[in-house]
Amino acid sequence: MSVLSVLKERGFVDAVTHTTELEQYLENNRATCYIGFDPTAKSLHVGSLVCIMALAHMQRNGHRPIALVGGGTGLIGDPSGKTEMRQIITQEQIDENKSGIRAQLSRFLDFDNDQALLLDNAQWLTKLEYIPFLRDIGRHFSINRMIKAESYKARMASEEGLTFIEFNYMLLQAYDFMKLAQEYDTLLQMGGSDQWGNIVAGIDLIRRTLGKQAFGITFPLITTASGIKMGKTHKGAVWLDPDRFSPYDYYQFWVNCDDADVTRFLALFTFLPMHEIELVKTLEGADLNKAKTILAYEATKIAHGESEARNALKAAASVFGAVEVPENLLPGATIPRGIHSPAADEAVPATSIDAAAIVADNLVIDLFVRTGLCSSKSDARRLVQQGGAYVNGIRVSGVDQRIDKADLVHGEILLRAGKKKYHKLILK
């Protein structure tokens, strides 16, 4: 099966240029492909996972992926998918963010011996001279065609409008594609569906300047069964950086997915074989929950390593009770099989607290804010009033309830917000 067939079968593909020619190209060549990543934060998030996993599938099928960090374009900002201008960030911020992105991508891609490349378009974009760029590159672009691109139409229709600096973004991304085609024989660009116009512009520029046929693949915008954009939660983005979003919370994000999303997420966000994943469609109830456990384990293993996945599995058993993983369910997974019984585990999010603070009779709502279970005191009050706050499994009776030494169980206090958010206070 070709890698394009693999991507289609697993639900990655939204649109493809030159389908027949691309199939032939991928079957007969060790292709080099690329996807750009925006360096506007120190960490990528779950919303970037479709692109990252697509690159990983390309590598697993014998091709060479390039992860292109937009150190140059990040100085401008991509208008695609945005109704307002992106905040301009400094070169220092971009350099700091790039180091975090490198570390995360290395979990998914093997960069040894140039099997994958991590490049930064600042290497060539920041050296461009304006007049030669307009003469040699700008002359190939039609304003009439550019303003028909969805990314530009949305911005032009917004109250803020489209700035000239953003208008240049399509030219720069197309130039990236051309530069990679020149230097690395990169003839395939992939990206989200909002990148279609930019990718097609790059294909056209390569044809006009290099006389080569290039290709594009776009991925659909992934939303949950409830219609929420993938990776968005009440706590904000689900980051791949363990310091911003713990491996335990990452595991819980996946295990708490909607029943209707399990099969689709297994196909997109794990490497388990499709013939095993297809069988999950027949499951329901407790059996489907066991499949969610495997989804969470595999996704956490890929992003954070096997050790953190095991810790998260043990922690979940400690908090929620015994977890059973049958031998015959998704057998390609590396999750330990059998029944995982409750046991104390350090992977449950925990905060050390001074004994004097407990003696001072902390308000429960203060501790819910301090541990991050609630974003503010008003959020914590609302949680208590709605009956969703618990201390050691007992519902908090009112917003004025306090914590004291009597609440300590073996030197610890377990706070819970709603059904599935836990945090442990450890007395020091």
C-alpha positions as CSV (number, residue, x, y, z in Angstrom):
1,M,0.0,0.0,0.0
2,S,1.4,3.4,-1.0
3,V,1.8,6.1,1.7
4,L,-0.9,8.2,0.0
5,S,-3.3,5.3,0.4
6,V,-2.2,4.9,4.0
7,L,-2.9,8.6,4.7
8,K,-6.3,8.4,2.9
9,E,-7.3,5.2,4.8
10,R,-6.5,6.8,8.2
11,G,-8.4,10.0,7.5
12,F,-5.6,12.4,6.9
13,V,-6.5,13.6,3.4
14,D,-8.8,16.5,2.6
15,A,-7.5,17.4,-0.9
16,V,-4.7,16.4,-3.2
17,T,-3.2,18.0,-6.3
18,H,-2.4,15.9,-9.4
19,T,-3.6,12.7,-7.7
20,T,-2.4,10.2,-10.4
21,E,1.0,11.9,-10.9
22,L,1.5,12.1,-7.1
23,E,0.7,8.4,-6.7
24,Q,3.3,7.5,-9.4
25,Y,5.9,9.9,-7.9
26,L,5.6,8.4,-4.4
27,E,5.7,4.8,-5.7
28,N,8.8,5.4,-7.8
29,N,10.9,7.8,-5.7
30,R,12.2,8.4,-2.2
31,A,10.3,11.6,-1.9
32,T,11.2,14.6,0.3
33,C,8.2,16.3,1.7
34,Y,7.7,19.2,4.1
35,I,5.3,20.9,6.5
36,G,5.7,24.3,8.0
37,F,5.3,24.9,11.8
38,D,4.6,28.3,13.3
39,P,7.1,29.2,16.0
40,T,4.8,31.5,17.9
41,A,5.0,29.4,21.1
42,K,7.6,27.3,22.9
43,S,5.4,24.2,22.4
44,L,3.3,22.7,19.7
45,H,-0.1,21.4,20.7
46,V,-2.5,18.7,19.8
47,G,-3.9,20.8,17.0
48,S,-0.5,20.2,15.2
49,L,-0.6,16.5,15.6
50,V,-2.2,15.6,12.3
51,C,0.7,17.4,10.5
52,I,3.3,15.7,12.7
53,M,1.8,12.2,12.4
54,A,1.6,12.7,8.6
55,L,5.3,13.4,8.5
56,A,5.9,10.3,10.7
57,H,3.9,8.1,8.3
58,M,5.9,9.5,5.4
59,Q,9.1,8.5,7.1
60,R,7.8,5.1,8.1
61,N,7.1,4.5,4.4
62,G,10.6,5.3,3.3
63,H,10.3,9.0,2.4
64,R,12.2,11.9,4.0
65,P,10.2,14.5,5.9
66,I,11.3,18.1,6.5
67,A,9.9,20.0,9.4
68,L,10.2,23.7,8.4
69,V,10.2,26.0,11.4
70,G,8.9,29.4,10.2
71,G,11.6,31.6,11.8
72,G,11.3,34.0,8.9
73,T,7.6,33.9,8.2
74,G,7.0,34.0,12.0
75,L,8.3,37.6,11.9
76,I,5.3,38.4,9.7
77,G,2.4,36.1,10.6
78,D,0.2,33.9,8.5
79,P,-3.3,35.3,7.8
80,S,-4.6,31.9,7.0
81,G,-7.6,30.9,9.2
82,K,-7.4,34.2,11.0
83,T,-9.9,37.1,11.1
84,E,-7.5,39.5,12.8
85,M,-3.8,40.2,12.4
86,R,-1.4,38.0,14.3
87,Q,0.7,39.6,17.0
88,I,4.2,40.2,15.7
89,I,6.9,38.5,17.8
90,T,10.6,39.2,18.1
91,Q,13.5,37.2,16.7
92,E,14.6,36.4,20.3
93,Q,11.2,34.9,21.0
94,I,11.3,32.9,17.8
95,D,14.7,31.4,18.6
96,E,13.5,30.4,22.1
97,N,10.4,28.8,20.7
98,K,12.3,26.9,18.0
99,S,14.3,24.9,20.6
100,G,11.2,23.6,22.3
101,I,9.6,22.6,19.0
102,R,12.8,20.7,18.0
103,A,12.6,18.6,21.2
104,Q,8.9,17.7,20.6
105,L,9.3,16.8,17.0
106,S,12.2,14.5,17.9
107,R,9.6,12.3,19.7
108,F,7.9,11.6,16.4
109,L,10.6,11.8,13.8
110,D,14.1,10.3,13.5
111,F,16.5,13.0,12.6
112,D,19.6,10.8,12.8
113,N,21.7,10.6,9.6
114,D,19.4,13.1,7.8
115,Q,16.5,10.7,7.7
116,A,14.5,13.7,8.6
117,L,15.5,17.4,8.5
118,L,14.6,20.3,10.7
119,L,15.1,23.6,8.8
120,D,14.3,27.2,9.5
121,N,13.2,29.5,6.7
122,A,14.9,32.4,8.3
123,Q,18.1,31.0,6.8
124,W,17.0,32.3,3.4
125,L,14.0,34.7,3.9
126,T,15.9,37.2,6.1
127,K,18.6,37.5,3.4
128,L,16.3,38.4,0.6
129,E,16.6,41.8,-1.1
130,Y,13.3,43.5,-1.8
131,I,13.8,44.7,-5.4
132,P,15.3,41.5,-6.7
133,F,12.6,39.5,-4.9
134,L,9.8,41.5,-6.6
135,R,11.5,41.2,-10.0
136,D,12.3,37.5,-9.8
137,I,9.5,36.2,-7.7
138,G,6.7,38.8,-7.4
139,R,6.2,38.9,-11.2
140,H,4.9,35.4,-11.2
141,F,1.9,36.2,-8.9
142,S,-1.5,37.5,-10.1
143,I,-3.2,39.9,-7.6
144,N,-6.5,38.7,-9.1
145,R,-5.8,35.1,-8.2
146,M,-4.3,35.9,-4.8
147,I,-7.4,37.8,-3.5
148,K,-9.6,34.8,-4.3
149,A,-7.7,32.6,-1.8
150,E,-9.8,31.8,1.2
151,S,-7.1,33.0,3.6
152,Y,-7.1,36.5,2.1
153,K,-10.9,36.7,1.5
154,A,-11.6,36.1,5.2
155,R,-9.2,38.8,6.3
156,M,-10.4,41.3,3.7
157,A,-14.0,40.8,4.9
158,S,-13.0,41.4,8.5
159,E,-13.3,44.8,10.2
160,E,-9.5,45.1,10.5
161,G,-8.9,44.2,6.9
162,L,-5.7,42.7,5.4
163,T,-2.4,44.4,5.9
164,F,0.3,44.7,3.3
165,I,2.7,42.7,5.4
166,E,0.3,39.8,5.6
167,F,-0.4,40.1,1.8
168,N,3.2,39.1,1.3
169,Y,2.8,35.8,3.2
170,M,1.7,33.7,0.2
171,L,4.7,34.9,-1.8
172,L,7.1,33.9,1.0
173,Q,5.6,30.5,1.6
174,A,5.7,29.8,-2.1
175,Y,9.3,30.9,-2.1
176,D,10.0,28.5,0.7
177,F,8.6,25.6,-1.4
178,M,10.7,26.7,-4.4
179,K,13.8,27.0,-2.2
180,L,13.3,23.5,-0.8
181,A,12.7,22.1,-4.2
182,Q,16.0,23.7,-5.4
183,E,18.1,22.7,-2.4
184,Y,16.6,19.4,-1.2
185,D,14.5,18.2,-4.2
186,T,11.4,18.7,-2.1
187,L,8.4,18.3,-4.4
188,L,5.6,17.7,-1.9
189,Q,4.2,20.2,0.6
190,M,1.5,19.2,3.1
191,G,-0.5,21.2,5.5
192,G,-3.9,22.1,6.9
193,S,-6.8,22.8,4.6
194,D,-6.4,26.5,5.2
195,Q,-3.0,26.3,3.5
196,W,-4.4,25.2,0.1
197,G,-4.0,28.5,-1.6
198,N,-0.4,28.9,-0.3
199,I,0.5,25.4,-1.4
200,V,-1.0,25.8,-4.9
201,A,0.9,29.1,-5.3
202,G,4.2,27.3,-4.5
203,I,3.4,24.5,-7.0
204,D,2.8,27.2,-9.7
205,L,6.0,29.1,-8.8
206,I,8.1,25.9,-9.0
207,R,6.6,25.1,-12.4
208,R,7.4,28.6,-13.6
209,T,10.9,29.0,-12.2
210,L,12.3,25.4,-12.1
211,G,10.2,23.7,-14.7
212,K,9.3,20.9,-12.2
213,Q,6.1,19.3,-11.2
214,A,5.4,19.7,-7.5
215,F,2.5,18.4,-5.4
216,G,0.3,19.2,-2.5
217,I,-1.8,17.4,0.1
218,T,-4.0,19.2,2.6
219,F,-5.5,17.8,5.8
220,P,-9.0,18.4,7.2
221,L,-9.6,20.5,10.2
222,I,-10.1,18.0,13.0
223,T,-13.0,18.6,15.4
224,T,-14.4,16.4,18.1
225,A,-17.8,14.8,17.8
226,S,-19.2,17.7,19.7
227,G,-17.9,20.1,17.1
228,I,-15.0,21.6,19.2
229,K,-11.7,22.3,17.5
230,M,-9.2,19.5,18.2
231,G,-7.0,20.3,21.2
232,K,-9.2,23.0,22.7
233,T,-10.4,22.3,26.3
234,H,-11.7,24.3,29.2
235,K,-8.1,24.5,30.4
236,G,-6.9,25.9,27.1
237,A,-4.6,24.2,24.5
238,V,-3.4,20.7,25.0
239,W,0.3,21.3,24.7
240,L,2.9,18.7,23.8
241,D,5.4,20.2,26.3
242,P,5.2,18.2,29.5
243,D,6.0,21.3,31.6
244,R,2.9,23.1,30.2
245,F,0.6,20.1,30.1
246,S,1.6,17.1,32.2
247,P,1.8,13.5,30.7
248,Y,-0.9,12.5,33.1
249,D,-3.3,15.3,31.9
250,Y,-2.3,14.4,28.3
251,Y,-3.4,10.8,29.0
252,Q,-6.6,12.0,30.6
253,F,-7.4,14.2,27.5
254,W,-7.4,11.1,25.3
255,V,-9.1,8.7,27.7
256,N,-12.0,11.3,28.1
257,C,-12.7,11.6,24.4
258,D,-16.2,11.2,23.1
259,D,-17.3,7.6,22.2
260,A,-17.9,8.7,18.6
261,D,-14.2,9.8,18.3
262,V,-12.4,6.7,19.4
263,T,-12.0,4.9,16.1
264,R,-11.1,8.1,14.2
265,F,-8.6,9.2,16.8
266,L,-7.0,5.7,16.9
267,A,-6.5,6.0,13.1
268,L,-5.1,9.5,13.2
269,F,-3.1,9.6,16.4
270,T,-1.6,6.1,16.8
271,F,0.3,3.8,14.5
272,L,-1.8,0.8,15.3
273,P,-2.9,-1.2,12.2
274,M,-6.2,-0.3,10.6
275,H,-7.5,-3.8,10.6
276,E,-7.3,-3.8,14.4
277,I,-8.8,-0.3,14.7
278,E,-11.8,-1.2,12.4
279,L,-12.9,-3.8,15.0
280,V,-13.3,-1.0,17.6
281,K,-16.3,0.3,15.7
282,T,-18.3,-2.7,17.0
283,L,-17.6,-1.9,20.7
284,E,-19.7,0.0,23.2
285,G,-20.0,0.7,26.9
286,A,-17.2,-0.8,29.1
287,D,-15.5,-2.4,26.1
288,L,-15.2,0.9,24.3
289,N,-13.8,2.5,27.4
290,K,-11.0,-0.1,27.3
291,A,-10.2,0.9,23.8
292,K,-10.0,4.5,25.1
293,T,-7.4,3.4,27.6
294,I,-5.3,2.0,24.8
295,L,-5.8,5.2,22.7
296,A,-4.6,7.3,25.7
297,Y,-1.7,5.0,26.4
298,E,-0.5,4.9,22.7
299,A,-0.9,8.7,22.2
300,T,1.0,9.4,25.5
301,K,3.7,6.9,24.6
302,I,4.3,8.6,21.2
303,A,4.4,12.1,22.6
304,H,6.1,11.5,26.0
305,G,7.7,8.0,25.9
306,E,6.7,4.6,27.2
307,S,7.7,5.3,30.8
308,E,5.4,8.3,31.1
309,A,2.6,6.3,29.5
310,R,3.0,3.6,32.1
311,N,3.0,6.1,34.9
312,A,-0.2,7.7,33.6
313,L,-1.9,4.3,33.3
314,K,-1.0,3.5,36.9
315,A,-2.1,6.9,38.1
316,A,-5.5,6.5,36.4
317,A,-6.0,3.2,38.1
318,S,-5.1,4.9,41.4
319,V,-7.6,7.6,41.0
320,F,-10.5,5.9,39.1
321,G,-10.2,2.3,40.1
322,A,-9.1,-0.9,38.4
323,V,-8.4,-0.7,34.6
324,E,-8.7,-3.9,32.5
325,V,-6.8,-4.2,29.2
326,P,-7.8,-7.4,27.5
327,E,-5.2,-9.4,25.6
328,N,-7.2,-9.5,22.3
329,L,-8.1,-5.8,22.1
330,L,-5.9,-3.9,19.7
331,P,-3.1,-6.4,20.1
332,G,-0.6,-4.2,18.3
333,A,-0.5,-1.8,21.2
334,T,2.4,-2.1,23.7
335,I,0.2,-1.4,26.7
336,P,0.7,-3.9,29.6
337,R,-2.2,-6.3,29.6
338,G,-4.4,-7.5,32.4
339,I,-6.0,-5.7,35.3
340,H,-4.2,-2.6,36.7
341,S,-5.3,-2.2,40.3
342,P,-5.4,1.0,42.3
343,A,-2.1,2.0,43.8
344,A,-0.6,5.3,44.9
345,D,1.4,6.8,42.1
346,E,3.4,10.0,41.7
347,A,2.0,10.7,38.2
348,V,-1.2,12.1,39.6
349,P,-0.7,15.9,39.5
350,A,0.6,16.9,43.0
351,T,1.6,20.1,44.9
352,S,3.6,20.2,48.1
353,I,2.1,22.4,50.7
354,D,3.6,23.7,53.9
355,A,2.2,22.3,57.2
356,A,1.8,25.9,58.4
357,A,-0.5,26.7,55.6
358,I,-2.8,23.8,56.6
359,V,-2.9,25.0,60.2
360,A,-3.9,28.4,58.9
361,D,-7.2,26.8,57.7
362,N,-7.1,27.4,53.9
363,L,-10.3,28.0,52.2
364,V,-11.0,25.1,49.9
365,I,-11.6,27.4,47.0
366,D,-8.1,28.9,47.4
367,L,-6.6,25.5,47.1
368,F,-8.6,24.7,44.0
369,V,-7.1,27.8,42.4
370,R,-3.6,27.2,43.7
371,T,-3.5,23.7,42.2
372,G,-4.9,24.8,38.8
373,L,-8.2,22.9,39.1
374,C,-9.9,26.2,38.8
375,S,-8.8,29.3,36.9
376,S,-10.0,31.8,39.5
377,K,-11.8,32.2,42.8
378,S,-15.0,32.9,41.0
379,D,-14.5,29.7,39.0
380,A,-13.9,27.8,42.2
381,R,-17.0,29.3,43.9
382,R,-19.1,28.3,40.8
383,L,-17.7,24.8,41.0
384,V,-18.6,24.5,44.7
385,Q,-22.1,25.9,44.2
386,Q,-22.7,23.4,41.3
387,G,-21.7,20.5,43.6
388,G,-18.6,19.6,41.6
389,A,-15.9,20.2,44.2
390,Y,-14.7,17.3,46.4
391,V,-12.1,16.8,49.1
392,N,-11.0,13.2,49.6
393,G,-14.1,12.0,47.8
394,I,-16.5,14.1,49.9
395,R,-18.5,16.9,48.3
396,V,-17.5,20.4,49.5
397,S,-20.6,21.8,51.3
398,G,-20.0,25.5,50.8
399,V,-17.7,28.2,49.5
400,D,-16.6,29.0,53.1
401,Q,-15.4,25.5,53.8
402,R,-11.8,25.3,55.0
403,I,-9.1,22.6,55.0
404,D,-7.5,21.6,58.3
405,K,-5.3,18.8,59.7
406,A,-8.4,16.5,59.9
407,D,-8.5,16.4,56.2
408,L,-5.0,14.8,55.9
409,V,-4.9,11.1,54.9
410,H,-1.4,9.7,55.2
411,G,-0.1,13.3,54.9
412,E,-2.1,13.9,51.7
413,I,-5.3,15.6,50.5
414,L,-7.0,14.6,47.3
415,L,-9.0,17.4,45.6
416,R,-11.4,16.7,42.7
417,A,-13.1,19.1,40.3
418,G,-16.0,17.5,38.5
419,K,-15.8,13.8,37.6
420,K,-12.3,13.6,36.2
421,K,-9.9,16.3,37.3
422,Y,-7.8,15.4,40.3
423,H,-4.9,17.0,42.2
424,K,-3.0,15.8,45.2
425,L,-1.8,18.0,48.1
426,I,1.2,16.6,49.9
427,L,2.1,17.9,53.3
428,K,5.8,18.9,53.7
